[in-house]
């Protein structure tokens, strides 16, 4: 059941990432084409910035799931056995703690910006901050799953 849920989450994340990238590309292309014809669109740059933020947060979760974030393992490389596992667990714990802080503050950030509009469109600025608590919740789940796998010795660092 857990593996099936993980595959479903991975598929949803991949679909979200692809959709956001296509929307970002289309928004930028529309903006460039409009400028080329001397009819610039006020909203295209701002919309592209918001889409880039969303894409970054989805990418954060995908990278965390695949353990593909940039890591400097100079110190971890010196550790072996239980010391390395303990260090990995500590790092995932710190990641989960940071994500919990984002999860705690994220909804308030969204709420504070709900009545602030974009500069170019009558949309709430909160749309920019909605991915913060969503990505934070996913990052907590990924970090806890990594810790559980390390404790069960399913994941050898």
N, CA, C and O atoms as a GROMACS GRO file, in nm:
protein
  628
    1UNK      N    1   0.082  -0.121   0.000
    1UNK     CA    2   0.000   0.000   0.000
    1UNK      C    3   0.086   0.126   0.000
    1UNK      O    4   0.059   0.220  -0.075
    2UNK      N    5   0.190   0.127   0.084
    2UNK     CA    6   0.276   0.244   0.092
    2UNK      C    7   0.351   0.266  -0.038
    2UNK      O    8   0.365   0.378  -0.086
    3UNK      N    9   0.400   0.155  -0.097
    3UNK     CA   10   0.472   0.166  -0.225
    3UNK      C   11   0.379   0.219  -0.334
    3UNK      O   12   0.420   0.300  -0.418
    4UNK      N   13   0.256   0.172  -0.332
    4UNK     CA   14   0.157   0.218  -0.433
    4UNK      C   15   0.128   0.366  -0.416
    4UNK      O   16   0.120   0.440  -0.514
    5UNK      N   17   0.114   0.409  -0.291
    5UNK     CA   18   0.091   0.551  -0.263
    5UNK      C   19   0.211   0.635  -0.306
    5UNK      O   20   0.195   0.746  -0.358
    6UNK      N   21   0.331   0.582  -0.284
    6UNK     CA   22   0.453   0.651  -0.326
    6UNK      C   23   0.460   0.666  -0.477
    6UNK      O   24   0.500   0.772  -0.528
    7UNK      N   25   0.423   0.561  -0.549
    7UNK     CA   26   0.423   0.570  -0.696
    7UNK      C   27   0.320   0.671  -0.746
    7UNK      O   28   0.346   0.746  -0.840
    8UNK      N   29   0.203   0.672  -0.681
    8UNK     CA   30   0.099   0.768  -0.718
    8UNK      C   31   0.147   0.911  -0.692
    8UNK      O   32   0.128   1.000  -0.776
    9UNK      N   33   0.208   0.933  -0.577
    9UNK     CA   34   0.261   1.067  -0.545
    9UNK      C   35   0.367   1.107  -0.646
    9UNK      O   36   0.371   1.222  -0.690
   10UNK      N   37   0.454   1.013  -0.683
   10UNK     CA   38   0.557   1.043  -0.783
   10UNK      C   39   0.498   1.079  -0.918
   10UNK      O   40   0.544   1.171  -0.985
   11UNK      N   41   0.395   1.006  -0.957
   11UNK     CA   42   0.329   1.035  -1.086
   11UNK      C   43   0.261   1.171  -1.082
   11UNK      O   44   0.267   1.246  -1.180
   12UNK      N   45   0.195   1.203  -0.971
   12UNK     CA   46   0.130   1.335  -0.959
   12UNK      C   47   0.233   1.447  -0.961
   12UNK      O   48   0.212   1.551  -1.024
   13UNK      N   49   0.344   1.427  -0.892
   13UNK     CA   50   0.450   1.529  -0.892
   13UNK      C   51   0.508   1.549  -1.031
   13UNK      O   52   0.532   1.661  -1.074
   14UNK      N   53   0.532   1.439  -1.101
   14UNK     CA   54   0.586   1.449  -1.237
   14UNK      C   55   0.489   1.520  -1.329
   14UNK      O   56   0.530   1.603  -1.411
   15UNK      N   57   0.360   1.489  -1.317
   15UNK     CA   58   0.259   1.556  -1.400
   15UNK      C   59   0.251   1.704  -1.366
   15UNK      O   60   0.239   1.788  -1.455
   16UNK      N   61   0.258   1.737  -1.237
   16UNK     CA   62   0.255   1.878  -1.196
   16UNK      C   63   0.377   1.952  -1.250
   16UNK      O   64   0.366   2.064  -1.300
   17UNK      N   65   0.494   1.889  -1.239
   17UNK     CA   66   0.617   1.954  -1.289
   17UNK      C   67   0.609   1.977  -1.439
   17UNK      O   68   0.644   2.085  -1.487
   18UNK      N   69   0.564   1.877  -1.513
   18UNK     CA   70   0.553   1.892  -1.658
   18UNK      C   71   0.452   2.000  -1.695
   18UNK      O   72   0.478   2.082  -1.783
   19UNK      N   73   0.338   2.001  -1.627
   19UNK     CA   74   0.235   2.101  -1.655
   19UNK      C   75   0.286   2.242  -1.624
   19UNK      O   76   0.262   2.335  -1.701
   20UNK      N   77   0.354   2.256  -1.512
   20UNK     CA   78   0.407   2.388  -1.475
   20UNK      C   79   0.513   2.434  -1.574
   20UNK      O   80   0.517   2.552  -1.611
   21UNK      N   81   0.599   2.344  -1.618
   21UNK     CA   82   0.701   2.382  -1.716
   21UNK      C   83   0.639   2.423  -1.849
   21UNK      O   84   0.683   2.520  -1.911
   22UNK      N   85   0.537   2.350  -1.893
   22UNK     CA   86   0.468   2.387  -2.018
   22UNK      C   87   0.400   2.523  -2.003
   22UNK      O   88   0.408   2.607  -2.092
   23UNK      N   89   0.334   2.544  -1.890
   23UNK     CA   90   0.267   2.673  -1.866
   23UNK      C   91   0.369   2.786  -1.859
   23UNK      O   92   0.345   2.895  -1.911
   24UNK      N   93   0.482   2.762  -1.796
   24UNK     CA   94   0.588   2.862  -1.787
   24UNK      C   95   0.642   2.895  -1.926
   24UNK      O   96   0.658   3.012  -1.961
   25UNK      N   97   0.670   2.792  -2.003
   25UNK     CA   98   0.720   2.813  -2.139
   25UNK      C   99   0.619   2.889  -2.224
   25UNK      O  100   0.655   2.983  -2.295
   26UNK      N  101   0.492   2.851  -2.216
   26UNK     CA  102   0.388   2.918  -2.294
   26UNK      C  103   0.375   3.064  -2.253
   26UNK      O  104   0.360   3.152  -2.338
   27UNK      N  105   0.380   3.090  -2.122
   27UNK     CA  106   0.367   3.228  -2.074
   27UNK      C  107   0.482   3.315  -2.123
   27UNK      O  108   0.461   3.428  -2.167
   28UNK      N  109   0.603   3.262  -2.116
   28UNK     CA  110   0.719   3.338  -2.162
   28UNK      C  111   0.713   3.360  -2.313
   28UNK      O  112   0.741   3.469  -2.362
   29UNK      N  113   0.675   3.255  -2.387
   29UNK     CA  114   0.666   3.270  -2.533
   29UNK      C  115   0.559   3.371  -2.574
   29UNK      O  116   0.580   3.449  -2.666
   30UNK      N  117   0.445   3.369  -2.506
   30UNK     CA  118   0.340   3.467  -2.535
   30UNK      C  119   0.390   3.608  -2.505
   30UNK      O  120   0.366   3.701  -2.582
   31UNK      N  121   0.460   3.624  -2.394
   31UNK     CA  122   0.515   3.755  -2.359
   31UNK      C  123   0.617   3.805  -2.460
   31UNK      O  124   0.616   3.922  -2.497
   32UNK      N  125   0.705   3.716  -2.504
   32UNK     CA  126   0.806   3.754  -2.604
   32UNK      C  127   0.740   3.788  -2.737
   32UNK      O  128   0.775   3.888  -2.800
   33UNK      N  129   0.645   3.704  -2.780
   33UNK     CA  130   0.576   3.730  -2.907
   33UNK      C  131   0.501   3.863  -2.901
   33UNK      O  132   0.502   3.939  -2.998
   34UNK      N  133   0.436   3.891  -2.790
   34UNK     CA  134   0.362   4.017  -2.778
   34UNK      C  135   0.457   4.136  -2.785
   34UNK      O  136   0.426   4.237  -2.848
   35UNK      N  137   0.573   4.124  -2.721
   35UNK     CA  138   0.671   4.233  -2.728
   35UNK      C  139   0.725   4.248  -2.870
   35UNK      O  140   0.749   4.360  -2.916
   36UNK      N  141   0.744   4.137  -2.939
   36UNK     CA  142   0.796   4.142  -3.076
   36UNK      C  143   0.701   4.216  -3.169
   36UNK      O  144   0.744   4.277  -3.266
   37UNK      N  145   0.572   4.211  -3.139
   37UNK     CA  146   0.473   4.281  -3.218
   37UNK      C  147   0.433   4.414  -3.158
   37UNK      O  148   0.329   4.471  -3.192
   38UNK      N  149   0.516   4.463  -3.067
   38UNK     CA  150   0.500   4.595  -3.005
   38UNK      C  151   0.370   4.608  -2.926
   38UNK      O  152   0.313   4.716  -2.917
   39UNK      N  153   0.323   4.497  -2.869
   39UNK     CA  154   0.205   4.498  -2.783
   39UNK      C  155   0.236   4.420  -2.656
   39UNK      O  156   0.177   4.314  -2.633
   40UNK      N  157   0.326   4.470  -2.573
   40UNK     CA  158   0.367   4.393  -2.455
   40UNK      C  159   0.249   4.368  -2.360
   40UNK      O  160   0.161   4.452  -2.344
   41UNK      N  161   0.252   4.252  -2.298
   41UNK     CA  162   0.149   4.214  -2.202
   41UNK      C  163   0.202   4.239  -2.062
   41UNK      O  164   0.309   4.191  -2.026
   42UNK      N  165   0.129   4.313  -1.984
   42UNK     CA  166   0.175   4.350  -1.851
   42UNK      C  167   0.183   4.229  -1.758
   42UNK      O  168   0.264   4.228  -1.665
   43UNK      N  169   0.102   4.128  -1.781
   43UNK     CA  170   0.092   4.016  -1.688
   43UNK      C  171   0.189   3.903  -1.714
   43UNK      O  172   0.212   3.821  -1.625
   44UNK      N  173   0.248   3.896  -1.833
   44UNK     CA  174   0.324   3.776  -1.869
   44UNK      C  175   0.448   3.756  -1.781
   44UNK      O  176   0.478   3.644  -1.741
   45UNK      N  177   0.520   3.862  -1.751
   45UNK     CA  178   0.640   3.849  -1.669
   45UNK      C  179   0.607   3.808  -1.526
   45UNK      O  180   0.673   3.722  -1.469
   46UNK      N  181   0.505   3.870  -1.470
   46UNK     CA  182   0.466   3.837  -1.333
   46UNK      C  183   0.413   3.694  -1.324
   46UNK      O  184   0.444   3.621  -1.229
   47UNK      N  185   0.333   3.654  -1.421
   47UNK     CA  186   0.282   3.517  -1.422
   47UNK      C  187   0.396   3.417  -1.436
   47UNK      O  188   0.395   3.312  -1.370
   48UNK      N  189   0.494   3.447  -1.519
   48UNK     CA  190   0.609   3.359  -1.535
   48UNK      C  191   0.688   3.347  -1.404
   48UNK      O  192   0.735   3.239  -1.369
   49UNK      N  193   0.702   3.456  -1.332
   49UNK     CA  194   0.771   3.452  -1.203
   49UNK      C  195   0.698   3.363  -1.104
   49UNK      O  196   0.761   3.284  -1.034
   50UNK      N  197   0.567   3.374  -1.099
   50UNK     CA  198   0.488   3.291  -1.008
   50UNK      C  199   0.497   3.144  -1.048
   50UNK      O  200   0.511   3.057  -0.962
   51UNK      N  201   0.490   3.116  -1.176
   51UNK     CA  202   0.501   2.978  -1.223
   51UNK      C  203   0.639   2.921  -1.192
   51UNK      O  204   0.652   2.802  -1.162
   52UNK      N  205   0.741   3.004  -1.201
   52UNK     CA  206   0.877   2.959  -1.168
   52UNK      C  207   0.889   2.922  -1.021
   52UNK      O  208   0.955   2.823  -0.987
   53UNK      N  209   0.826   2.998  -0.934
   53UNK     CA  210   0.827   2.965  -0.791
   53UNK      C  211   0.757   2.832  -0.768
   53UNK      O  212   0.810   2.746  -0.697
   54UNK      N  213   0.641   2.814  -0.826
   54UNK     CA  214   0.569   2.687  -0.811
   54UNK      C  215   0.654   2.571  -0.864
   54UNK      O  216   0.662   2.466  -0.800
   55UNK      N  217   0.716   2.590  -0.980
   55UNK     CA  218   0.798   2.486  -1.038
   55UNK      C  219   0.916   2.452  -0.947
   55UNK      O  220   0.952   2.336  -0.932
   56UNK      N  221   0.974   2.554  -0.886
   56UNK     CA  222   1.085   2.531  -0.793
   56UNK      C  223   1.044   2.448  -0.673
   56UNK      O  224   1.119   2.361  -0.630
   57UNK      N  225   0.927   2.475  -0.618
   57UNK     CA  226   0.881   2.398  -0.502
   57UNK      C  227   0.847   2.254  -0.540
   57UNK      O  228   0.875   2.162  -0.463
   58UNK      N  229   0.788   2.234  -0.656
   58UNK     CA  230   0.761   2.097  -0.701
   58UNK      C  231   0.893   2.025  -0.726
   58UNK      O  232   0.908   1.908  -0.691
   59UNK      N  233   0.988   2.095  -0.784
   59UNK     CA  234   1.121   2.037  -0.807
   59UNK      C  235   1.192   2.002  -0.677
   59UNK      O  236   1.263   1.901  -0.670
   60UNK      N  237   1.172   2.083  -0.574
   60UNK     CA  238   1.229   2.055  -0.442
   60UNK      C  239   1.180   1.921  -0.390
   60UNK      O  240   1.259   1.840  -0.340
   61UNK      N  241   1.052   1.898  -0.401
   61UNK     CA  242   0.995   1.773  -0.350
   61UNK      C  243   1.041   1.654  -0.435
   61UNK      O  244   1.073   1.548  -0.382
   62UNK      N  245   1.045   1.672  -0.566
   62UNK     CA  246   1.092   1.564  -0.654
   62UNK      C  247   1.238   1.530  -0.622
   62UNK      O  248   1.273   1.413  -0.612
   63UNK      N  249   1.321   1.630  -0.607
   63UNK     CA  250   1.462   1.606  -0.576
   63UNK      C  251   1.478   1.538  -0.440
   63UNK      O  252   1.563   1.451  -0.424
   64UNK      N  253   1.396   1.577  -0.344
   64UNK     CA  254   1.404   1.514  -0.211
   64UNK      C  255   1.364   1.367  -0.220
   64UNK      O  256   1.427   1.282  -0.157
   65UNK      N  257   1.261   1.337  -0.298
   65UNK     CA  258   1.218   1.197  -0.312
   65UNK      C  259   1.324   1.112  -0.379
   65UNK      O  260   1.337   0.994  -0.347
   66UNK      N  261   1.399   1.171  -0.472
   66UNK     CA  262   1.500   1.095  -0.546
   66UNK      C  263   1.640   1.109  -0.487
   66UNK      O  264   1.737   1.056  -0.542
   67UNK      N  265   1.650   1.180  -0.375
   67UNK     CA  266   1.778   1.205  -0.309
   67UNK      C  267   1.879   1.265  -0.409
   67UNK      O  268   1.995   1.224  -0.414
   68UNK      N  269   1.834   1.359  -0.488
   68UNK     CA  270   1.920   1.417  -0.591
   68UNK      C  271   1.956   1.562  -0.566
   68UNK      O  272   2.004   1.631  -0.657
   69UNK      N  273   1.935   1.611  -0.443
   69UNK     CA  274   1.980   1.745  -0.410
   69UNK      C  275   2.132   1.746  -0.404
   69UNK      O  276   2.196   1.644  -0.380
   70UNK      N  277   2.189   1.861  -0.427
   70UNK     CA  278   2.334   1.876  -0.416
   70UNK      C  279   2.373   1.853  -0.271
   70UNK      O  280   2.316   1.912  -0.179
   71UNK      N  281   2.470   1.766  -0.250
   71UNK     CA  282   2.519   1.737  -0.116
   71UNK      C  283   2.671   1.736  -0.119
   71UNK      O  284   2.733   1.688  -0.214
   72UNK      N  285   2.729   1.790  -0.016
   72UNK     CA  286   2.873   1.782   0.000
   72UNK      C  287   2.898   1.676   0.107
   72UNK      O  288   2.865   1.696   0.224
   73UNK      N  289   2.955   1.566   0.066
   73UNK     CA  290   2.967   1.452   0.154
   73UNK      C  291   3.107   1.433   0.209
   73UNK      O  292   3.146   1.321   0.243
   74UNK      N  293   3.184   1.540   0.219
   74UNK     CA  294   3.321   1.527   0.269
   74UNK      C  295   3.324   1.469   0.410
   74UNK      O  296   3.403   1.379   0.438
   75UNK      N  297   3.238   1.519   0.497
   75UNK     CA  298   3.236   1.469   0.635
   75UNK      C  299   3.168   1.332   0.641
   75UNK      O  300   3.216   1.242   0.709
   76UNK      N  301   3.056   1.317   0.569
   76UNK     CA  302   2.987   1.189   0.569
   76UNK      C  303   3.075   1.078   0.514
   76UNK      O  304   3.067   0.963   0.558
   77UNK      N  305   3.159   1.111   0.417
   77UNK     CA  306   3.249   1.012   0.358
   77UNK      C  307   3.351   0.959   0.457
   77UNK      O  308   3.405   0.850   0.438
   78UNK      N  309   3.379   1.035   0.561
   78UNK     CA  310   3.473   0.991   0.664
   78UNK      C  311   3.408   0.897   0.764
   78UNK      O  312   3.477   0.829   0.841
   79UNK      N  313   3.276   0.894   0.764
   79UNK     CA  314   3.203   0.812   0.860
   79UNK      C  315   3.166   0.677   0.798
   79UNK      O  316   3.149   0.665   0.677
   80UNK      N  317   3.155   0.578   0.884
   80UNK     CA  318   3.115   0.446   0.835
   80UNK      C  319   3.016   0.385   0.933
   80UNK      O  320   3.007   0.426   1.049
   81UNK      N  321   2.944   0.288   0.885
   81UNK     CA  322   2.855   0.211   0.970
   81UNK      C  323   2.750   0.294   1.041
   81UNK      O  324   2.682   0.378   0.981
   82UNK      N  325   2.738   0.267   1.172
   82UNK     CA  326   2.634   0.333   1.251
   82UNK      C  327   2.654   0.484   1.261
   82UNK      O  328   2.556   0.558   1.269
   83UNK      N  329   2.778   0.529   1.260
   83UNK     CA  330   2.804   0.673   1.269
   83UNK      C  331   2.748   0.743   1.145
   83UNK      O  332   2.691   0.852   1.155
   84UNK      N  333   2.766   0.682   1.031
   84UNK     CA  334   2.714   0.743   0.908
   84UNK      C  335   2.561   0.740   0.907
   84UNK      O  336   2.497   0.838   0.869
   85UNK      N  337   2.504   0.628   0.949
   85UNK     CA  338   2.357   0.618   0.956
   85UNK      C  339   2.303   0.724   1.052
   85UNK      O  340   2.203   0.790   1.022
   86UNK      N  341   2.368   0.739   1.166
   86UNK     CA  342   2.324   0.839   1.264
   86UNK      C  343   2.334   0.980   1.206
   86UNK      O  344   2.244   1.062   1.227
   87UNK      N  345   2.441   1.008   1.133
   87UNK     CA  346   2.456   1.140   1.071
   87UNK      C  347   2.348   1.163   0.966
   87UNK      O  348   2.291   1.272   0.957
   88UNK      N  349   2.320   1.061   0.886
   88UNK     CA  350   2.215   1.073   0.784
   88UNK      C  351   2.079   1.096   0.850
   88UNK      O  352   2.001   1.180   0.805
   89UNK      N  353   2.052   1.023   0.956
   89UNK     CA  354   1.926   1.042   1.028
   89UNK      C  355   1.919   1.184   1.083
   89UNK      O  356   1.814   1.249   1.076
   90UNK      N  357   2.029   1.232   1.137
   90UNK     CA  358   2.033   1.369   1.189
   90UNK      C  359   2.007   1.472   1.080
   90UNK      O  360   1.934   1.569   1.103
   91UNK      N  361   2.065   1.452   0.963
   91UNK     CA  362   2.043   1.545   0.852
   91UNK      C  363   1.897   1.544   0.806
   91UNK      O  364   1.838   1.649   0.780
   92UNK      N  365   1.839   1.424   0.796
   92UNK     CA  366   1.697   1.416   0.758
   92UNK      C  367   1.609   1.477   0.867
   92UNK      O  368   1.506   1.537   0.837
   93UNK      N  369   1.650   1.461   0.992
   93UNK     CA  370   1.576   1.522   1.102
   93UNK      C  371   1.579   1.673   1.094
   93UNK      O  372   1.478   1.739   1.116
   94UNK      N  373   1.696   1.729   1.063
   94UNK     CA  374   1.707   1.875   1.047
   94UNK      C  375   1.623   1.923   0.930
   94UNK      O  376   1.559   2.028   0.937
   95UNK      N  377   1.623   1.846   0.822
   95UNK     CA  378   1.540   1.882   0.706
   95UNK      C  379   1.392   1.881   0.745
   95UNK      O  380   1.318   1.972   0.710
   96UNK      N  381   1.351   1.778   0.819
   96UNK     CA  382   1.211   1.770   0.863
   96UNK      C  383   1.177   1.886   0.957
   96UNK      O  384   1.068   1.941   0.950
   97UNK      N  385   1.271   1.922   1.044
   97UNK     CA  386   1.248   2.034   1.136
   97UNK      C  387   1.230   2.164   1.058
   97UNK      O  388   1.138   2.242   1.087
   98UNK      N  389   1.317   2.189   0.960
   98UNK     CA  390   1.304   2.308   0.877
   98UNK      C  391   1.170   2.308   0.804
   98UNK      O  392   1.102   2.410   0.798
   99UNK      N  393   1.133   2.192   0.749
   99UNK     CA  394   1.006   2.182   0.676
   99UNK      C  395   0.888   2.204   0.771
   99UNK      O  396   0.787   2.263   0.731
  100UNK      N  397   0.899   2.157   0.894
  100UNK     CA  398   0.792   2.181   0.992
  100UNK      C  399   0.777   2.329   1.023
  100UNK      O  400   0.666   2.378   1.043
  101UNK      N  401   0.890   2.401   1.028
  101UNK     CA  402   0.882   2.546   1.048
  101UNK      C  403   0.812   2.614   0.931
  101UNK      O  404   0.730   2.704   0.949
  102UNK      N  405   0.846   2.570   0.810
  102UNK     CA  406   0.777   2.623   0.691
  102UNK      C  407   0.629   2.588   0.694
  102UNK      O  408   0.544   2.669   0.658
  103UNK      N  409   0.599   2.467   0.739
  103UNK     CA  410   0.460   2.423   0.746
  103UNK      C  411   0.382   2.504   0.850
  103UNK      O  412   0.264   2.534   0.831
  104UNK      N  413   0.449   2.538   0.958
  104UNK     CA  414   0.383   2.618   1.062
  104UNK      C  415   0.358   2.761   1.014
  104UNK      O  416   0.251   2.817   1.041
  105UNK      N  417   0.454   2.821   0.944
  105UNK     CA  418   0.443   2.960   0.902
  105UNK      C  419   0.377   2.978   0.766
  105UNK      O  420   0.326   3.086   0.736
  106UNK      N  421   0.376   2.874   0.684
  106UNK     CA  422   0.322   2.883   0.549
  106UNK      C  423   0.178   2.929   0.539
  106UNK      O  424   0.147   3.020   0.462
  107UNK      N  425   0.087   2.868   0.615
  107UNK     CA  426  -0.053   2.912   0.606
  107UNK      C  427  -0.074   3.059   0.646
  107UNK      O  428  -0.157   3.128   0.587
  108UNK      N  429   0.002   3.106   0.744
  108UNK     CA  430  -0.009   3.247   0.783
  108UNK      C  431   0.042   3.337   0.671
  108UNK      O  432  -0.013   3.444   0.646
  109UNK      N  433   0.147   3.293   0.603
  109UNK     CA  434   0.202   3.368   0.490
  109UNK      C  435   0.099   3.379   0.378
  109UNK      O  436   0.082   3.484   0.316
  110UNK      N  437   0.030   3.269   0.352
  110UNK     CA  438  -0.075   3.269   0.251
  110UNK      C  439  -0.188   3.363   0.293
  110UNK      O  440  -0.236   3.444   0.214
  111UNK      N  441  -0.230   3.352   0.419
  111UNK     CA  442  -0.342   3.434   0.468
  111UNK      C  443  -0.309   3.583   0.464
  111UNK      O  444  -0.394   3.665   0.429
  112UNK      N  445  -0.184   3.619   0.499
  112UNK     CA  446  -0.146   3.762   0.499
  112UNK      C  447  -0.147   3.823   0.360
  112UNK      O  448  -0.159   3.944   0.345
  113UNK      N  449  -0.133   3.739   0.258
  113UNK     CA  450  -0.124   3.791   0.122
  113UNK      C  451  -0.249   3.766   0.039
  113UNK      O  452  -0.250   3.790  -0.082
  114UNK      N  453  -0.354   3.717   0.103
  114UNK     CA  454  -0.475   3.687   0.028
  114UNK      C  455  -0.545   3.812  -0.024
  114UNK      O  456  -0.607   3.808  -0.130
  115UNK      N  457  -0.536   3.922   0.047
  115UNK     CA  458  -0.604   4.044   0.002
  115UNK      C  459  -0.510   4.140  -0.072
  115UNK      O  460  -0.549   4.252  -0.104
  116UNK      N  461  -0.387   4.096  -0.100
  116UNK     CA  462  -0.293   4.176  -0.179
  116UNK      C  463  -0.297   4.123  -0.321
  116UNK      O  464  -0.280   4.003  -0.345
  117UNK      N  465  -0.319   4.213  -0.417
  117UNK     CA  466  -0.330   4.169  -0.556
  117UNK      C  467  -0.196   4.176  -0.628
  117UNK      O  468  -0.105   4.249  -0.588
  118UNK      N  469  -0.186   4.098  -0.736
  118UNK     CA  470  -0.071   4.107  -0.824
  118UNK      C  471  -0.066   4.250  -0.876
  118UNK      O  472  -0.166   4.322  -0.872
  119UNK      N  473   0.048   4.289  -0.925
  119UNK     CA  474   0.060   4.422  -0.983
  119UNK      C  475  -0.016   4.428  -1.115
  119UNK      O  476  -0.079   4.529  -1.146
  120UNK      N  477  -0.010   4.322  -1.192
  120UNK     CA  478  -0.063   4.325  -1.328
  120UNK      C  479  -0.201   4.264  -1.345
  120UNK      O  480  -0.268   4.292  -1.445
  121UNK      N  481  -0.246   4.182  -1.253
  121UNK     CA  482  -0.376   4.114  -1.266
  121UNK      C  483  -0.450   4.116  -1.133
  121UNK      O  484  -0.388   4.123  -1.027
  122UNK      N  485  -0.580   4.111  -1.138
  122UNK     CA  486  -0.657   4.108  -1.012
  122UNK      C  487  -0.662   3.967  -0.952
  122UNK      O  488  -0.769   3.910  -0.933
  123UNK      N  489  -0.544   3.915  -0.922
  123UNK     CA  490  -0.531   3.783  -0.857
  123UNK      C  491  -0.463   3.802  -0.723
  123UNK      O  492  -0.380   3.893  -0.708
  124UNK      N  493  -0.494   3.719  -0.625
  124UNK     CA  494  -0.431   3.735  -0.494
  124UNK      C  495  -0.283   3.695  -0.496
  124UNK      O  496  -0.246   3.594  -0.557
  125UNK      N  497  -0.200   3.773  -0.430
  125UNK     CA  498  -0.058   3.741  -0.419
  125UNK      C  499  -0.036   3.613  -0.340
  125UNK      O  500   0.072   3.554  -0.346
  126UNK      N  501  -0.136   3.570  -0.267
  126UNK     CA  502  -0.126   3.446  -0.190
  126UNK      C  503  -0.097   3.327  -0.281
  126UNK      O  504  -0.041   3.226  -0.236
  127UNK      N  505  -0.134   3.337  -0.409
  127UNK     CA  506  -0.108   3.227  -0.502
  127UNK      C  507   0.041   3.196  -0.510
  127UNK      O  508   0.080   3.081  -0.534
  128UNK      N  509   0.124   3.297  -0.488
  128UNK     CA  510   0.268   3.276  -0.491
  128UNK      C  511   0.314   3.191  -0.373
  128UNK      O  512   0.413   3.118  -0.384
  129UNK      N  513   0.245   3.200  -0.260
  129UNK     CA  514   0.289   3.136  -0.136
  129UNK      C  515   0.220   3.003  -0.107
  129UNK      O  516   0.260   2.934  -0.013
  130UNK      N  517   0.120   2.968  -0.182
  130UNK     CA  518   0.049   2.842  -0.158
  130UNK      C  519   0.142   2.720  -0.164
  130UNK      O  520   0.122   2.627  -0.086
  131UNK      N  521   0.241   2.716  -0.252
  131UNK     CA  522   0.326   2.596  -0.253
  131UNK      C  523   0.414   2.579  -0.130
  131UNK      O  524   0.468   2.470  -0.108
  132UNK      N  525   0.431   2.683  -0.049
  132UNK     CA  526   0.519   2.672   0.069
  132UNK      C  527   0.468   2.565   0.165
  132UNK      O  528   0.543   2.472   0.194
  133UNK      N  529   0.344   2.574   0.216
  133UNK     CA  530   0.301   2.468   0.308
  133UNK      C  531   0.283   2.332   0.239
  133UNK      O  532   0.304   2.228   0.302
  134UNK      N  533   0.245   2.332   0.113
  134UNK     CA  534   0.229   2.205   0.042
  134UNK      C  535   0.363   2.132   0.029
  134UNK      O  536   0.373   2.013   0.059
  135UNK      N  537   0.464   2.204  -0.016
  135UNK     CA  538   0.597   2.144  -0.031
  135UNK      C  539   0.655   2.107   0.105
  135UNK      O  540   0.722   2.005   0.119
  136UNK      N  541   0.629   2.190   0.205
  136UNK     CA  542   0.679   2.161   0.339
  136UNK      C  543   0.621   2.031   0.392
  136UNK      O  544   0.693   1.949   0.450
  137UNK      N  545   0.491   2.010   0.374
  137UNK     CA  546   0.428   1.886   0.420
  137UNK      C  547   0.488   1.766   0.347
  137UNK      O  548   0.514   1.663   0.408
  138UNK      N  549   0.508   1.780   0.217
  138UNK     CA  550   0.568   1.670   0.140
  138UNK      C  551   0.712   1.645   0.185
  138UNK      O  552   0.755   1.530   0.192
  139UNK      N  553   0.785   1.751   0.214
  139UNK     CA  554   0.924   1.735   0.258
  139UNK      C  555   0.932   1.668   0.394
  139UNK      O  556   1.023   1.588   0.418
  140UNK      N  557   0.839   1.698   0.483
  140UNK     CA  558   0.834   1.629   0.613
  140UNK      C  559   0.811   1.480   0.588
  140UNK      O  560   0.879   1.396   0.648
  141UNK      N  561   0.716   1.448   0.502
  141UNK     CA  562   0.685   1.307   0.474
  141UNK      C  563   0.805   1.234   0.414
  141UNK      O  564   0.835   1.122   0.453
  142UNK      N  565   0.873   1.298   0.319
  142UNK     CA  566   0.990   1.236   0.257
  142UNK      C  567   1.101   1.216   0.360
  142UNK      O  568   1.164   1.110   0.364
  143UNK      N  569   1.126   1.317   0.442
  143UNK     CA  570   1.233   1.307   0.542
  143UNK      C  571   1.203   1.197   0.643
  143UNK      O  572   1.292   1.121   0.680
  144UNK      N  573   1.079   1.188   0.688
  144UNK     CA  574   1.042   1.083   0.784
  144UNK      C  575   1.051   0.945   0.719
  144UNK      O  576   1.090   0.848   0.785
  145UNK      N  577   1.015   0.935   0.593
  145UNK     CA  578   1.028   0.807   0.522
  145UNK      C  579   1.174   0.767   0.508
  145UNK      O  580   1.209   0.649   0.522
  146UNK      N  581   1.261   0.864   0.482
  146UNK     CA  582   1.405   0.835   0.472
  146UNK      C  583   1.460   0.789   0.607
  146UNK      O  584   1.540   0.696   0.614
  147UNK      N  585   1.417   0.855   0.714
  147UNK     CA  586   1.461   0.815   0.848
  147UNK      C  587   1.414   0.673   0.877
  147UNK      O  588   1.491   0.591   0.928
  148UNK      N  589   1.289   0.643   0.846
  148UNK     CA  590   1.236   0.508   0.870
  148UNK      C  591   1.314   0.404   0.790
  148UNK      O  592   1.344   0.296   0.841
  149UNK      N  593   1.346   0.436   0.663
  149UNK     CA  594   1.422   0.343   0.580
  149UNK      C  595   1.562   0.321   0.637
  149UNK      O  596   1.612   0.209   0.637
  150UNK      N  597   1.625   0.427   0.686
  150UNK     CA  598   1.757   0.413   0.747
  150UNK      C  599   1.750   0.328   0.873
  150UNK      O  600   1.839   0.246   0.898
  151UNK      N  601   1.648   0.348   0.953
  151UNK     CA  602   1.633   0.269   1.077
  151UNK      C  603   1.607   0.122   1.047
  151UNK      O  604   1.649   0.034   1.123
  152UNK      N  605   1.537   0.096   0.936
  152UNK     CA  606   1.513  -0.043   0.896
  152UNK      C  607   1.628  -0.099   0.813
  152UNK      O  608   1.626  -0.215   0.772
  153UNK      N  609   1.728  -0.015   0.790
  153UNK     CA  610   1.845  -0.051   0.709
  153UNK      C  611   1.810  -0.083   0.565
  153UNK      O  612   1.879  -0.160   0.499
  154UNK      N  613   1.700  -0.023   0.516
  154UNK     CA  614   1.665  -0.041   0.376
  154UNK      C  615   1.746   0.052   0.287
  154UNK      O  616   1.765   0.025   0.168
  155UNK      N  617   1.792   0.161   0.344
  155UNK     CA  618   1.866   0.259   0.266
  155UNK      C  619   2.006   0.269   0.325
  155UNK      O  620   2.023   0.314   0.438
  156UNK      N  621   2.103   0.227   0.248
  156UNK     CA  622   2.241   0.239   0.292
  156UNK      C  623   2.298   0.365   0.231
  156UNK      O  624   2.303   0.378   0.109
  157UNK      N  625   2.340   0.460   0.316
  157UNK     CA  626   2.390   0.586   0.262
  157UNK      C  627   2.517   0.568   0.182
  157UNK      O  628   2.572   0.666   0.130
   0.00000   0.00000   0.00000
